[in-house]
Amino acid sequence: MNWFERLHYLNIKVPGDVIHRTSDRHGDIFVFDDMDYRMLNFNSPFEQSSMSLSHPYRLTHTYTQLMILVLAYIQPNHISLLGLGGGSLLRTLHKVLPECFFTVIELREQVLAVAKEYFFIPIDKRVNFIINDAIIEIKKTKKACSDIIFSDLFGPYNVVPAQAQYSFLKECYRTLTSNGWLVMNFHKLPDNEDIFLRKLRLIFPTVIIGSEAGHFIIFASKSKASLLTTNTDRIESIEEHTQQDLLSLLLQLKHCSL
């Protein structure tokens, strides 16, 4: 019995109407519609992605709103996204950065197919999709080829452990341009939090942490903190496109001094 069927069995309200269901060797994939919202689910109590049907470029989860704040520090020419889900970040970034190119690495071909059909993700010459394990694929990337790496590697219940490993962080550093940024999403910081943050600081001279609603967003830059400038105009432009407040979230970002 899958998670969706258990909800029916326990007489618990399901999160909307199932408009699509498929599966692959990794498990089930559900798409729910609930009023204005469309949600992606991997057969667990957690949403993998959510989209407003009336405002598809709006970032409905606070953690994605936090992640996009990296644009206050850098104007990217190329962005890599590790993990697609419903494509919330890709959809919005593609809209607000019309000159930027994107590489998207997604483990599951069925997730990409669902995102294309149900979540309005952009499909054009500016976006390159790769089906592979991002932990493996990042080792194949060229040196200094991306300005930002967004790493949002989640299974049905938690973050992929390799996202916190030293070898993965080093590969991200190698892939980034000289003033590039790694942005990672964690439901919670690794159990050895201090060790993880010290490892990160050994690689990246600047580490910033934002937290909201059970998520921790790690911003790691190859630039020294003293060299960073904050461009709020870019965030204000994103606010106009998404019709939501984002500038206030900048106040939640704190530099890590370990």
Order of alpha helices (4+ residues) and beta strands (2+ residues): alpha-beta-beta-beta-beta-alpha-beta-alpha-beta-alpha-beta-alpha-beta-alpha-beta-alpha-beta-beta-alpha-beta
